[in-house]
Amino acid sequence: MQEGVKHDEAKPRLSLLPWREVFAVVNVLEHGARKYSVGNWQRVPDSRTRYFDAAHRHLAAWWLGERNDPESGLPHLAHGAACLLFLMWFDAEGDR
């Protein structure tokens, strides 16, 4: 039998993602959607500065040995990653 062909060399390899960690970030986003509303992060005034500050607060807490955010119980690194994703989105969309 002849081997099949699939032309996917230039497509993103999502299998490279660490899925447990991706779901940790999704859990942070779910927490935020419940606490505020879905997509609220897109409408926060002075969002670039505030999410920059929040990312660094979460990273500093993790660096100092606190693994989970006391309010949400979720990993500080997942919170920080969510903030960085927001900043990436704002960067791509332009200042808001």
C-alpha positions in Angstrom: 0.0 0.0 0.0 1.3 3.5 -0.9 1.9 6.0 1.9 -0.5 8.8 2.1 0.3 12.5 1.6 -0.7 15.5 3.7 0.6 19.0 2.9 0.7 20.6 6.3 4.4 21.5 6.6 3.7 25.2 6.9 0.7 24.9 9.2 1.0 25.6 13.0 1.9 22.5 15.0 -0.5 22.9 18.0 0.9 19.7 19.3 3.9 21.8 20.5 1.8 23.5 23.2 1.9 22.4 26.8 -1.8 21.7 27.1 -2.0 21.4 30.9 -0.6 24.9 31.2 -2.8 26.2 28.4 -5.9 24.9 30.3 -4.5 26.6 33.5 -4.6 29.9 31.6 -8.1 29.1 30.3 -9.2 28.5 34.0 -7.9 32.0 34.8 -9.9 33.4 31.9 -13.0 31.5 33.1 -12.5 33.0 36.6 -12.3 36.5 35.1 -15.4 36.0 33.0 -17.4 34.8 36.0 -16.1 37.7 38.2 -16.5 40.5 35.7 -18.0 39.4 32.3 -16.9 37.7 29.1 -14.5 40.0 27.3 -14.4 42.6 30.1 -10.6 42.7 29.8 -11.0 44.4 26.4 -12.8 47.4 27.9 -10.7 48.2 30.9 -9.5 51.8 30.9 -5.7 52.3 30.7 -5.6 48.5 30.0 -2.0 48.3 28.8 -0.6 49.8 32.0 -3.0 48.0 34.3 -2.3 44.5 32.7 1.4 45.2 32.6 1.3 46.0 36.3 -0.9 42.9 37.0 1.4 40.6 35.1 4.4 41.8 37.1 2.5 41.5 40.4 1.7 37.9 39.6 5.3 37.2 38.5 6.7 38.9 41.6 4.4 36.9 43.9 5.5 33.6 42.1 9.2 34.7 42.3 8.8 35.2 46.0 7.4 31.7 46.5 3.7 32.1 46.4 2.5 29.6 43.8 -1.3 30.4 43.7 -3.2 33.6 43.8 -4.9 33.8 47.2 -8.2 35.2 45.7 -8.7 32.8 42.8 -6.6 29.8 44.1 -5.2 29.6 40.6 -1.5 29.7 39.6 0.1 33.1 39.6 2.0 32.1 36.4 -1.3 31.4 34.7 -2.6 34.8 35.7 0.6 36.4 34.5 0.3 34.5 31.2 -3.3 35.7 30.7 -2.2 39.3 31.3 0.6 38.8 28.7 -1.9 37.5 26.2 -4.1 40.5 26.8 -1.1 42.8 26.2 -0.3 40.9 22.9 -3.9 41.4 21.8 -3.8 45.1 22.6 -0.5 45.4 20.8 -2.0 43.7 17.7 -5.3 45.7 17.9 -3.6 49.1 18.6 -4.1 51.3 21.6 -7.5 51.2 23.1 
